[in-house]
Amino acid sequence: MRTAEIQRTTAETSIFVSVNLDGTGSYTVSTGIGFLDHMLEQLSRHSLIDLKVDCKGDLHVDQHHTTEDTGIAIGEAVAKALGDKRGIARYGSAYSPMDETLSRVALDISGRPYLVWKAEFTTPRLGEMDTELFQHWFHSFAGAAGITLHAECLYGENNHHVIESLFKGLARALRIAVEIDPRKGDAIPSTKGTLGG
């Protein structure tokens, strides 16, 4: 089983994360930000990656550090569980419709972190979460996981639908990319023989 645990403690947050890439999409998530919990639950359920997140952050300041550091810790756990990435599909993409909204997410587990983000929100908050932090979570996750990540809302009006479709798209693309491809055996999916910068 491809599993990993990350314990990340700073002056701003204390986080425990565990992942099982070969799971069933079970989750236990507690960040102190209800809407972020909801999105991380969607990420787990639709990627089939088992996810545990326990974060105690400085929410008396704001939500920035908790959002950023959960993205980093989950990304680090995914990277650790992938190891040298032998046999994985590497690439994944998904269209994710949600009522009037359609999003597209494509990613490459390349070892070269990069985020292209094309999504806009018409309200400053969803629940108690600042909408400007969604892009920051994706950026933090992609950087720590070593993933080239393109996330785009093609169209949509409801802000909740926009971000939820992006998280579900990420989940479905990640599910495809981390799968072991039996035709690849234990080969690293790169002509360079390594995945990195």
CYANA upper distance limits for C-alpha pairs under 8 A (distance plus 0.5 A):
  1 MET  CA     20 ASN  CA      7.61
  1 MET  CA     21 LEU  CA      8.07
  1 MET  CA     22 ASP  CA      6.80
  2 ARG  CA     20 ASN  CA      6.33
  2 ARG  CA     21 LEU  CA      6.09
  2 ARG  CA     22 ASP  CA      6.88
  2 ARG  CA     81 ALA  CA      5.62
  2 ARG  CA     82 LEU  CA      7.16
  3 THR  CA     18 SER  CA      7.83
  3 THR  CA     19 VAL  CA      6.01
  3 THR  CA     20 ASN  CA      4.88
  3 THR  CA     21 LEU  CA      6.81
  3 THR  CA     22 ASP  CA      8.48
  3 THR  CA     80 LYS  CA      8.40
  3 THR  CA     81 ALA  CA      5.39
  4 ALA  CA     18 SER  CA      6.13
  4 ALA  CA     19 VAL  CA      6.03
  4 ALA  CA     20 ASN  CA      7.33
  4 ALA  CA     77 ALA  CA      5.97
  4 ALA  CA     78 VAL  CA      7.74
  4 ALA  CA     80 LYS  CA      6.51
  4 ALA  CA     81 ALA  CA      5.45
  5 GLU  CA     16 PHE  CA      7.86
  5 GLU  CA     17 VAL  CA      6.11
  5 GLU  CA     18 SER  CA      4.76
  5 GLU  CA     19 VAL  CA      7.11
  5 GLU  CA     77 ALA  CA      6.47
  6 ILE  CA     15 ILE  CA      8.34
  6 ILE  CA     16 PHE  CA      6.29
  6 ILE  CA     17 VAL  CA      5.65
  6 ILE  CA     18 SER  CA      6.85
  6 ILE  CA     73 ALA  CA      6.92
  6 ILE  CA     74 ILE  CA      8.43
  6 ILE  CA     76 GLU  CA      7.68
  6 ILE  CA     77 ALA  CA      6.32
  7 GLN  CA     14 SER  CA      8.15
  7 GLN  CA     15 ILE  CA      6.26
  7 GLN  CA     16 PHE  CA      5.12
  7 GLN  CA     17 VAL  CA      7.04
  7 GLN  CA     73 ALA  CA      8.26
  8 ARG  CA     13 THR  CA      8.22
  8 ARG  CA     14 SER  CA      6.38
  8 ARG  CA     15 ILE  CA      5.60
  8 ARG  CA     16 PHE  CA      6.97
  8 ARG  CA     73 ALA  CA      7.30
  9 THR  CA     13 THR  CA      6.34
  9 THR  CA     14 SER  CA      4.81
  9 THR  CA     15 ILE  CA      6.68
 10 THR  CA     14 SER  CA      6.78
 12 GLU  CA     57 GLY  CA      6.40
 12 GLU  CA     58 ASP  CA      6.06
 12 GLU  CA     65 HIS  CA      6.97
 12 GLU  CA     66 THR  CA      8.33
 13 THR  CA     55 CYS  CA      7.37
 13 THR  CA     56 LYS  CA      6.16
 13 THR  CA     57 GLY  CA      4.69
 13 THR  CA     58 ASP  CA      6.87
 13 THR  CA     65 HIS  CA      7.45
 13 THR  CA     66 THR  CA      6.90
 13 THR  CA     69 ASP  CA      7.72
 14 SER  CA     55 CYS  CA      6.22
 14 SER  CA     56 LYS  CA      5.74
 14 SER  CA     57 GLY  CA      6.87
 15 ILE  CA     53 VAL  CA      7.65
 15 ILE  CA     54 ASP  CA      6.14
 15 ILE  CA     55 CYS  CA      4.86
 15 ILE  CA     56 LYS  CA      6.95
 15 ILE  CA     69 ASP  CA      8.31
 15 ILE  CA     70 THR  CA      7.69
 15 ILE  CA     73 ALA  CA      7.88
 16 PHE  CA     52 LYS  CA      8.18
 16 PHE  CA     53 VAL  CA      6.30
 16 PHE  CA     54 ASP  CA      5.72
 16 PHE  CA     55 CYS  CA      7.01
 16 PHE  CA     73 ALA  CA      8.33
 17 VAL  CA     51 LEU  CA      7.76
 17 VAL  CA     52 LYS  CA      5.91
 17 VAL  CA     53 VAL  CA      5.15
 17 VAL  CA     54 ASP  CA      7.11
 17 VAL  CA     73 ALA  CA      7.00
 17 VAL  CA     74 ILE  CA      6.83
 17 VAL  CA     77 ALA  CA      7.45
 18 SER  CA     50 ASP  CA      8.40
 18 SER  CA     51 LEU  CA      6.33
 18 SER  CA     52 LYS  CA      5.62
 18 SER  CA     53 VAL  CA      7.35
 18 SER  CA     74 ILE  CA      8.35
 18 SER  CA     77 ALA  CA      7.13
 19 VAL  CA     49 ILE  CA      7.03
 19 VAL  CA     50 ASP  CA      5.91
 19 VAL  CA     51 LEU  CA      5.30
 19 VAL  CA     52 LYS  CA      7.10
 19 VAL  CA     74 ILE  CA      8.38
 19 VAL  CA     77 ALA  CA      6.89
 19 VAL  CA     78 VAL  CA      7.29
 19 VAL  CA     81 ALA  CA      7.95
 20 ASN  CA     49 ILE  CA      6.07
 20 ASN  CA     50 ASP  CA      5.46
 20 ASN  CA     51 LEU  CA      7.35
 20 ASN  CA     81 ALA  CA      7.96
 21 LEU  CA     48 LEU  CA      7.82
 21 LEU  CA     49 ILE  CA      5.23
 21 LEU  CA     50 ASP  CA      7.17
 21 LEU  CA     78 VAL  CA      8.08
 21 LEU  CA     81 ALA  CA      7.58
 21 LEU  CA    178 VAL  CA      7.79
 22 ASP  CA     48 LEU  CA      7.72
 22 ASP  CA     49 ILE  CA      6.80
 22 ASP  CA     50 ASP  CA      8.15
 23 GLY  CA     48 LEU  CA      6.09
 23 GLY  CA     49 ILE  CA      5.58
 23 GLY  CA     50 ASP  CA      5.53
 24 THR  CA     45 ARG  CA      8.00
 24 THR  CA     48 LEU  CA      5.10
 24 THR  CA     49 ILE  CA      6.78
 24 THR  CA     50 ASP  CA      6.67
 25 GLY  CA     44 SER  CA      5.45
 25 GLY  CA     45 ARG  CA      4.62
 25 GLY  CA     46 HIS  CA      7.15
 25 GLY  CA     47 SER  CA      6.99
 25 GLY  CA     48 LEU  CA      4.18
 25 GLY  CA     49 ILE  CA      5.38
 25 GLY  CA     50 ASP  CA      5.22
 25 GLY  CA     51 LEU  CA      7.82
 26 SER  CA     44 SER  CA      7.13
 26 SER  CA     45 ARG  CA      6.86
 26 SER  CA     48 LEU  CA      7.87
 26 SER  CA     49 ILE  CA      7.78
 26 SER  CA     50 ASP  CA      5.30
 26 SER  CA     51 LEU  CA      6.99
 27 TYR  CA     41 GLU  CA      6.85
 27 TYR  CA     44 SER  CA      6.86
 27 TYR  CA     45 ARG  CA      7.97
 27 TYR  CA     50 ASP  CA      6.15
 27 TYR  CA     51 LEU  CA      5.23
 27 TYR  CA     52 LYS  CA      6.08
 28 THR  CA     41 GLU  CA      8.29
 28 THR  CA     51 LEU  CA      7.01
 28 THR  CA     52 LYS  CA      5.31
 28 THR  CA     53 VAL  CA      6.84
 29 VAL  CA     37 ASP  CA      6.33
 29 VAL  CA     40 LEU  CA      7.69
 29 VAL  CA     41 GLU  CA      7.39
 29 VAL  CA     51 LEU  CA      7.99
 29 VAL  CA     52 LYS  CA      6.17
 29 VAL  CA     53 VAL  CA      5.19
 29 VAL  CA     54 ASP  CA      6.67
 30 SER  CA     37 ASP  CA      6.68
 30 SER  CA     53 VAL  CA      6.44
 30 SER  CA     54 ASP  CA      5.52
 30 SER  CA     55 CYS  CA      6.67
 31 THR  CA     36 LEU  CA      7.73
 31 THR  CA     37 ASP  CA      6.76
 31 THR  CA     53 VAL  CA      7.66
 31 THR  CA     54 ASP  CA      6.55
 31 THR  CA     55 CYS  CA      5.17
 31 THR  CA     56 LYS  CA      7.01
 31 THR  CA     57 GLY  CA      8.11
 31 THR  CA     66 THR  CA      7.65
 32 GLY  CA     37 ASP  CA      8.30
 32 GLY  CA     55 CYS  CA      7.75
 32 GLY  CA     56 LYS  CA      7.63
 32 GLY  CA     57 GLY  CA      8.18
 32 GLY  CA     59 LEU  CA      8.22
 33 ILE  CA     37 ASP  CA      6.75
 33 ILE  CA     63 GLN  CA      8.18
 33 ILE  CA    128 GLU  CA      7.56
 33 ILE  CA    129 MET  CA      7.35
 34 GLY  CA     38 HIS  CA      6.86
 34 GLY  CA    127 GLY  CA      7.96
 34 GLY  CA    128 GLU  CA      7.82
 34 GLY  CA    129 MET  CA      8.40
 35 PHE  CA     39 MET  CA      6.91
 35 PHE  CA    126 LEU  CA      7.63
 35 PHE  CA    127 GLY  CA      6.61
 35 PHE  CA    128 GLU  CA      7.51
 35 PHE  CA    129 MET  CA      6.78
 36 LEU  CA     40 LEU  CA      6.70
 36 LEU  CA     67 THR  CA      8.18
 36 LEU  CA    129 MET  CA      7.78
 37 ASP  CA     41 GLU  CA      6.62
 38 HIS  CA     42 GLN  CA      6.90
 39 MET  CA     43 LEU  CA      6.77
 39 MET  CA    164 GLU  CA      7.04
 39 MET  CA    167 PHE  CA      6.90
 40 LEU  CA     44 SER  CA      6.79
 40 LEU  CA    167 PHE  CA      8.39
 41 GLU  CA     45 ARG  CA      6.60
 42 GLN  CA     46 HIS  CA      6.50
 42 GLN  CA    164 GLU  CA      8.28
 42 GLN  CA    167 PHE  CA      7.31
 42 GLN  CA    168 LYS  CA      6.66
 42 GLN  CA    171 ALA  CA      8.03
 43 LEU  CA     47 SER  CA      6.47
 43 LEU  CA     49 ILE  CA      8.49
 43 LEU  CA    167 PHE  CA      6.45
 43 LEU  CA    168 LYS  CA      6.51
 43 LEU  CA    170 LEU  CA      7.67
 43 LEU  CA    171 ALA  CA      5.37
 44 SER  CA     48 LEU  CA      6.26
 44 SER  CA     49 ILE  CA      5.64
 44 SER  CA     50 ASP  CA      6.41
 44 SER  CA     51 LEU  CA      6.40
 44 SER  CA    171 ALA  CA      7.50
 45 ARG  CA     49 ILE  CA      7.56
 45 ARG  CA     50 ASP  CA      8.28
 45 ARG  CA    171 ALA  CA      8.44
 46 HIS  CA    168 LYS  CA      6.82
 46 HIS  CA    171 ALA  CA      5.82
 46 HIS  CA    172 ARG  CA      6.39
 46 HIS  CA    175 ARG  CA      8.19
 47 SER  CA    171 ALA  CA      4.84
 47 SER  CA    172 ARG  CA      5.79
 47 SER  CA    173 ALA  CA      8.21
 47 SER  CA    174 LEU  CA      6.70
 47 SER  CA    175 ARG  CA      5.04
 48 LEU  CA    175 ARG  CA      7.19
 49 ILE  CA    175 ARG  CA      8.08
 53 VAL  CA     70 THR  CA      8.40
 55 CYS  CA     66 THR  CA      7.77
 55 CYS  CA     70 THR  CA      7.88
 56 LYS  CA     66 THR  CA      8.19
 57 GLY  CA     65 HIS  CA      7.49
 57 GLY  CA     66 THR  CA      5.80
 58 ASP  CA     62 ASP  CA      7.32
 58 ASP  CA     63 GLN  CA      8.01
 58 ASP  CA     65 HIS  CA      7.70
 58 ASP  CA     66 THR  CA      7.67
 59 LEU  CA     63 GLN  CA      5.96
 59 LEU  CA     66 THR  CA      7.85
 63 GLN  CA     67 THR  CA      6.60
 63 GLN  CA    129 MET  CA      7.82
 63 GLN  CA    130 ASP  CA      8.21
 64 HIS  CA     68 GLU  CA      6.55
 64 HIS  CA    133 LEU  CA      7.32
 65 HIS  CA     69 ASP  CA      6.30
 66 THR  CA     70 THR  CA      6.53
 67 THR  CA     71 GLY  CA      6.90
 67 THR  CA    133 LEU  CA      7.43
 67 THR  CA    136 HIS  CA      8.10
 67 THR  CA    137 TRP  CA      6.37
 68 GLU  CA     72 ILE  CA      6.84
 68 GLU  CA    136 HIS  CA      6.95
 68 GLU  CA    137 TRP  CA      5.95
 68 GLU  CA    140 SER  CA      6.38
 69 ASP  CA     73 ALA  CA      6.50
 69 ASP  CA    140 SER  CA      8.03
 70 THR  CA     74 ILE  CA      6.48
 70 THR  CA    137 TRP  CA      8.20
 71 GLY  CA     75 GLY  CA      6.50
 71 GLY  CA    137 TRP  CA      5.67
 71 GLY  CA    138 PHE  CA      7.39
 71 GLY  CA    139 HIS  CA      8.37
 71 GLY  CA    140 SER  CA      5.53
 71 GLY  CA    141 PHE  CA      4.81
 71 GLY  CA    144 ALA  CA      8.23
 72 ILE  CA     76 GLU  CA      6.55
 72 ILE  CA    140 SER  CA      5.67
 72 ILE  CA    141 PHE  CA      5.66
 72 ILE  CA    143 GLY  CA      7.92
 72 ILE  CA    144 ALA  CA      5.73
 72 ILE  CA    145 ALA  CA      8.25
 73 ALA  CA     77 ALA  CA      6.65
 73 ALA  CA    141 PHE  CA      8.25
 73 ALA  CA    144 ALA  CA      7.95
 74 ILE  CA     78 VAL  CA      6.72
 74 ILE  CA    141 PHE  CA      7.17
 74 ILE  CA    144 ALA  CA      8.45
 74 ILE  CA    145 ALA  CA      8.33
 75 GLY  CA     79 ALA  CA      6.70
 75 GLY  CA    140 SER  CA      8.08
 75 GLY  CA    141 PHE  CA      5.15
 75 GLY  CA    142 ALA  CA      7.12
 75 GLY  CA    143 GLY  CA      7.89
 75 GLY  CA    144 ALA  CA      5.18
 75 GLY  CA    145 ALA  CA      4.57
 75 GLY  CA    146 GLY  CA      8.31
 76 GLU  CA     80 LYS  CA      6.56
 76 GLU  CA    141 PHE  CA      8.44
 76 GLU  CA    144 ALA  CA      5.64
 76 GLU  CA    145 ALA  CA      5.89
 77 ALA  CA     81 ALA  CA      6.58
 77 ALA  CA    145 ALA  CA      8.18
 78 VAL  CA     82 LEU  CA      6.68
 78 VAL  CA    145 ALA  CA      6.62
 79 ALA  CA     83 GLY  CA      7.05
 79 ALA  CA    144 ALA  CA      7.97
 79 ALA  CA    145 ALA  CA      5.40
 79 ALA  CA    146 GLY  CA      7.54
 82 LEU  CA    178 VAL  CA      8.11
 84 ASP  CA    188 ILE  CA      7.89
 84 ASP  CA    194 THR  CA      8.29
 84 ASP  CA    195 LEU  CA      8.21
 85 LYS  CA     90 ARG  CA      8.47
 85 LYS  CA    188 ILE  CA      6.62
 85 LYS  CA    189 PRO  CA      8.16
 85 LYS  CA    195 LEU  CA      8.22
 86 ARG  CA    185 GLY  CA      8.32
 86 ARG  CA    186 ASP  CA      5.44
 86 ARG  CA    187 ALA  CA      5.67
 86 ARG  CA    188 ILE  CA      4.85
 86 ARG  CA    189 PRO  CA      7.36
 87 GLY  CA    180 ILE  CA      5.75
 87 GLY  CA    181 ASP  CA      6.21
 87 GLY  CA    182 PRO  CA      7.73
 87 GLY  CA    184 LYS  CA      5.73
 87 GLY  CA    185 GLY  CA      6.04
 87 GLY  CA    186 ASP  CA      5.19
 87 GLY  CA    187 ALA  CA      5.77
 87 GLY  CA    188 ILE  CA      6.41
 87 GLY  CA    189 PRO  CA      7.18
 88 ILE  CA    177 ALA  CA      7.10
 88 ILE  CA    178 VAL  CA      5.95
 88 ILE  CA    179 GLU  CA      5.92
 88 ILE  CA    180 ILE  CA      4.90
 88 ILE  CA    181 ASP  CA      6.20
 88 ILE  CA    184 LYS  CA      8.21
 88 ILE  CA    188 ILE  CA      8.08
 88 ILE  CA    189 PRO  CA      7.42
 89 ALA  CA    176 ILE  CA      7.37
 89 ALA  CA    177 ALA  CA      5.43
 89 ALA  CA    178 VAL  CA      6.63
 89 ALA  CA    179 GLU  CA      6.27
 89 ALA  CA    180 ILE  CA      6.62
 89 ALA  CA    181 ASP  CA      6.13
 89 ALA  CA    189 PRO  CA      7.85
 90 ARG  CA    108 ASP  CA      6.30
 90 ARG  CA    109 ILE  CA      5.68
 90 ARG  CA    110 SER  CA      7.84
 90 ARG  CA    176 ILE  CA      8.49
 90 ARG  CA    177 ALA  CA      5.04
 90 ARG  CA    178 VAL  CA      6.78
 90 ARG  CA    179 GLU  CA      8.50
 90 ARG  CA    189 PRO  CA      7.28
 91 TYR  CA    106 ALA  CA      8.16
 91 TYR  CA    107 LEU  CA      6.32
 91 TYR  CA    108 ASP  CA      5.11
 91 TYR  CA    109 ILE  CA      6.97
 91 TYR  CA    173 ALA  CA      8.32
 91 TYR  CA    176 ILE  CA      7.67
 91 TYR  CA    177 ALA  CA      5.22
 92 GLY  CA    106 ALA  CA      6.30
 92 GLY  CA    107 LEU  CA      5.95
 92 GLY  CA    108 ASP  CA      7.16
 92 GLY  CA    172 ARG  CA      8.32
 92 GLY  CA    173 ALA  CA      4.86
 92 GLY  CA    174 LEU  CA      6.59
 92 GLY  CA    175 ARG  CA      8.02
 92 GLY  CA    176 ILE  CA      5.60
 92 GLY  CA    177 ALA  CA      5.05
 93 SER  CA    104 ARG  CA      7.90
 93 SER  CA    105 VAL  CA      5.98
 93 SER  CA    106 ALA  CA      4.56
 93 SER  CA    107 LEU  CA      6.73
 93 SER  CA    169 GLY  CA      8.13
 93 SER  CA    170 LEU  CA      8.45
 93 SER  CA    172 ARG  CA      7.73
 93 SER  CA    173 ALA  CA      4.87
 93 SER  CA    174 LEU  CA      8.27
 93 SER  CA    176 ILE  CA      7.99
 94 ALA  CA    104 ARG  CA      6.31
 94 ALA  CA    105 VAL  CA      5.95
 94 ALA  CA    106 ALA  CA      7.02
 94 ALA  CA    169 GLY  CA      5.92
 94 ALA  CA    170 LEU  CA      7.99
 94 ALA  CA    172 ARG  CA      6.49
 94 ALA  CA    173 ALA  CA      5.76
 95 TYR  CA    102 LEU  CA      7.45
 95 TYR  CA    103 SER  CA      6.19
 95 TYR  CA    104 ARG  CA      5.00
 95 TYR  CA    105 VAL  CA      7.06
 95 TYR  CA    169 GLY  CA      6.66
 96 SER  CA    102 LEU  CA      6.19
 96 SER  CA    103 SER  CA      5.65
 96 SER  CA    104 ARG  CA      6.75
 96 SER  CA    165 SER  CA      6.00
 96 SER  CA    166 LEU  CA      7.66
 96 SER  CA    168 LYS  CA      7.08
 96 SER  CA    169 GLY  CA      5.65
 97 PRO  CA    101 THR  CA      6.19
 97 PRO  CA    102 LEU  CA      4.84
 97 PRO  CA    103 SER  CA      6.86
 97 PRO  CA    165 SER  CA      6.91
 98 MET  CA    102 LEU  CA      6.80
 98 MET  CA    161 HIS  CA      6.50
 98 MET  CA    162 VAL  CA      8.39
 98 MET  CA    165 SER  CA      6.52
 99 ASP  CA    161 HIS  CA      7.98
100 GLU  CA    155 TYR  CA      8.21
100 GLU  CA    156 GLY  CA      6.07
100 GLU  CA    157 GLU  CA      7.43
100 GLU  CA    158 ASN  CA      8.26
100 GLU  CA    161 HIS  CA      8.49
101 THR  CA    153 CYS  CA      8.04
101 THR  CA    154 LEU  CA      8.09
101 THR  CA    155 TYR  CA      5.99
101 THR  CA    156 GLY  CA      4.39
101 THR  CA    157 GLU  CA      7.26
101 THR  CA    158 ASN  CA      7.98
101 THR  CA    161 HIS  CA      6.76
101 THR  CA    162 VAL  CA      6.61
101 THR  CA    165 SER  CA      7.84
102 LEU  CA    153 CYS  CA      6.62
102 LEU  CA    154 LEU  CA      6.12
102 LEU  CA    155 TYR  CA      6.13
102 LEU  CA    156 GLY  CA      6.93
102 LEU  CA    162 VAL  CA      8.14
102 LEU  CA    165 SER  CA      7.47
103 SER  CA    151 ALA  CA      8.06
103 SER  CA    152 GLU  CA      6.16
103 SER  CA    153 CYS  CA      4.66
103 SER  CA    154 LEU  CA      5.84
103 SER  CA    155 TYR  CA      7.65
103 SER  CA    162 VAL  CA      7.87
103 SER  CA    165 SER  CA      6.41
103 SER  CA    166 LEU  CA      6.34
103 SER  CA    169 GLY  CA      7.37
104 ARG  CA    151 ALA  CA      6.64
104 ARG  CA    152 GLU  CA      5.82
104 ARG  CA    153 CYS  CA      6.81
104 ARG  CA    154 LEU  CA      7.44
104 ARG  CA    166 LEU  CA      7.73
104 ARG  CA    169 GLY  CA      6.90
105 VAL  CA    149 LEU  CA      7.90
105 VAL  CA    150 HIS  CA      6.12
105 VAL  CA    151 ALA  CA      5.08
105 VAL  CA    152 GLU  CA      6.79
105 VAL  CA    166 LEU  CA      7.50
105 VAL  CA    169 GLY  CA      5.90
105 VAL  CA    170 LEU  CA      6.31
105 VAL  CA    173 ALA  CA      7.15
106 ALA  CA    149 LEU  CA      6.59
106 ALA  CA    150 HIS  CA      5.73
106 ALA  CA    151 ALA  CA      7.22
106 ALA  CA    170 LEU  CA      8.16
106 ALA  CA    173 ALA  CA      6.87
107 LEU  CA    147 ILE  CA      7.17
107 LEU  CA    148 THR  CA      5.97
107 LEU  CA    149 LEU  CA      4.99
107 LEU  CA    150 HIS  CA      6.63
107 LEU  CA    173 ALA  CA      7.27
107 LEU  CA    174 LEU  CA      7.97
107 LEU  CA    177 ALA  CA      8.24
108 ASP  CA    147 ILE  CA      6.22
108 ASP  CA    148 THR  CA      5.59
108 ASP  CA    149 LEU  CA      7.16
108 ASP  CA    177 ALA  CA      7.87
109 ILE  CA    145 ALA  CA      8.46
109 ILE  CA    146 GLY  CA      6.98
109 ILE  CA    147 ILE  CA      5.14
109 ILE  CA    148 THR  CA      6.94
109 ILE  CA    177 ALA  CA      7.65
109 ILE  CA    195 LEU  CA      8.48
110 SER  CA    146 GLY  CA      6.94
110 SER  CA    147 ILE  CA      6.17
110 SER  CA    148 THR  CA      6.89
110 SER  CA    195 LEU  CA      6.03
110 SER  CA    196 GLY  CA      6.60
110 SER  CA    197 GLY  CA      8.45
111 GLY  CA    145 ALA  CA      8.16
111 GLY  CA    146 GLY  CA      4.76
111 GLY  CA    147 ILE  CA      6.42
111 GLY  CA    148 THR  CA      8.26
111 GLY  CA    195 LEU  CA      5.88
111 GLY  CA    196 GLY  CA      4.48
111 GLY  CA    197 GLY  CA      6.47
112 ARG  CA    146 GLY  CA      5.81
112 ARG  CA    147 ILE  CA      6.51
112 ARG  CA    148 THR  CA      6.61
112 ARG  CA    196 GLY  CA      6.35
112 ARG  CA    197 GLY  CA      5.74
113 PRO  CA    142 ALA  CA      6.16
113 PRO  CA    143 GLY  CA      5.29
113 PRO  CA    144 ALA  CA      8.10
113 PRO  CA    145 ALA  CA      7.84
113 PRO  CA    146 GLY  CA      4.92
113 PRO  CA    147 ILE  CA      5.13
113 PRO  CA    148 THR  CA      5.43
113 PRO  CA    149 LEU  CA      8.07
114 TYR  CA    139 HIS  CA      8.14
114 TYR  CA    142 ALA  CA      7.01
114 TYR  CA    143 GLY  CA      7.18
114 TYR  CA    146 GLY  CA      8.39
114 TYR  CA    147 ILE  CA      7.02
114 TYR  CA    148 THR  CA      5.05
114 TYR  CA    149 LEU  CA      6.49
115 LEU  CA    138 PHE  CA      7.98
115 LEU  CA    139 HIS  CA      6.38
115 LEU  CA    142 ALA  CA      7.14
115 LEU  CA    148 THR  CA      6.61
115 LEU  CA    149 LEU  CA      5.38
115 LEU  CA    150 HIS  CA      6.33
115 LEU  CA    151 ALA  CA      8.17
116 VAL  CA    149 LEU  CA      6.80
116 VAL  CA    150 HIS  CA      5.14
116 VAL  CA    151 ALA  CA      6.68
116 VAL  CA    152 GLU  CA      8.40
117 TRP  CA    135 GLN  CA      7.41
117 TRP  CA    150 HIS  CA      6.69
117 TRP  CA    151 ALA  CA      5.61
117 TRP  CA    152 GLU  CA      6.44
118 LYS  CA    151 ALA  CA      6.78
118 LYS  CA    152 GLU  CA      5.01
118 LYS  CA    153 CYS  CA      6.70
119 ALA  CA    151 ALA  CA      8.27
119 ALA  CA    152 GLU  CA      6.29
119 ALA  CA    153 CYS  CA      5.71
119 ALA  CA    162 VAL  CA      8.26
120 GLU  CA    153 CYS  CA      8.50
121 PHE  CA    131 THR  CA      7.37
121 PHE  CA    159 ASN  CA      6.39
122 THR  CA    159 ASN  CA      7.42
123 THR  CA    131 THR  CA      7.77
123 THR  CA    159 ASN  CA      7.78
124 PRO  CA    130 ASP  CA      6.29
124 PRO  CA    131 THR  CA      5.99
124 PRO  CA    132 GLU  CA      7.73
125 ARG  CA    129 MET  CA      5.80
125 ARG  CA    130 ASP  CA      4.90
125 ARG  CA    131 THR  CA      5.61
126 LEU  CA    130 ASP  CA      7.03
126 LEU  CA    131 THR  CA      6.93
126 LEU  CA    159 ASN  CA      8.11
126 LEU  CA    160 HIS  CA      7.41
129 MET  CA    133 LEU  CA      8.18
130 ASP  CA    134 PHE  CA      8.30
132 GLU  CA    136 HIS  CA      7.75
133 LEU  CA    137 TRP  CA      6.72
134 PHE  CA    138 PHE  CA      7.01
134 PHE  CA    163 ILE  CA      8.10
135 GLN  CA    139 HIS  CA      6.63
136 HIS  CA    140 SER  CA      6.57
137 TRP  CA    141 PHE  CA      6.58
138 PHE  CA    142 ALA  CA      6.55
139 HIS  CA    143 GLY  CA      6.58
140 SER  CA    144 ALA  CA      6.71
141 PHE  CA    145 ALA  CA      6.44
142 ALA  CA    146 GLY  CA      6.29
142 ALA  CA    147 ILE  CA      5.38
142 ALA  CA    148 THR  CA      7.12
142 ALA  CA    149 LEU  CA      6.91
143 GLY  CA    147 ILE  CA      7.12
146 GLY  CA    196 GLY  CA      8.45
151 ALA  CA    166 LEU  CA      7.24
151 ALA  CA    170 LEU  CA      8.22
152 GLU  CA    166 LEU  CA      7.86
153 CYS  CA    162 VAL  CA      7.10
153 CYS  CA    166 LEU  CA      7.54
156 GLY  CA    161 HIS  CA      7.91
156 GLY  CA    162 VAL  CA      6.63
157 GLU  CA    161 HIS  CA      8.27
157 GLU  CA    162 VAL  CA      7.87
158 ASN  CA    162 VAL  CA      6.77
159 ASN  CA    163 ILE  CA      7.01
160 HIS  CA    164 GLU  CA      6.56
161 HIS  CA    165 SER  CA      6.32
162 VAL  CA    166 LEU  CA      6.93
163 ILE  CA    167 PHE  CA      6.80
164 GLU  CA    168 LYS  CA      6.60
165 SER  CA    169 GLY  CA      6.41
166 LEU  CA    170 LEU  CA      6.61
167 PHE  CA    171 ALA  CA      6.66
168 LYS  CA    172 ARG  CA      6.70
169 GLY  CA    173 ALA  CA      6.58
170 LEU  CA    174 LEU  CA      6.43
171 ALA  CA    175 ARG  CA      6.60
172 ARG  CA    176 ILE  CA      7.02
173 ALA  CA    177 ALA  CA      6.76
174 LEU  CA    178 VAL  CA      6.58
175 ARG  CA    179 GLU  CA      6.93
181 ASP  CA    185 GLY  CA      7.63
184 LYS  CA    189 PRO  CA      8.22
188 ILE  CA    193 GLY  CA      6.48
188 ILE  CA    194 THR  CA      6.85
188 ILE  CA    195 LEU  CA      8.02
189 PRO  CA    193 GLY  CA      7.93
189 PRO  CA    194 THR  CA      8.28
189 PRO  CA    195 LEU  CA      8.18
190 SER  CA    194 THR  CA      6.66
190 SER  CA    195 LEU  CA      7.02
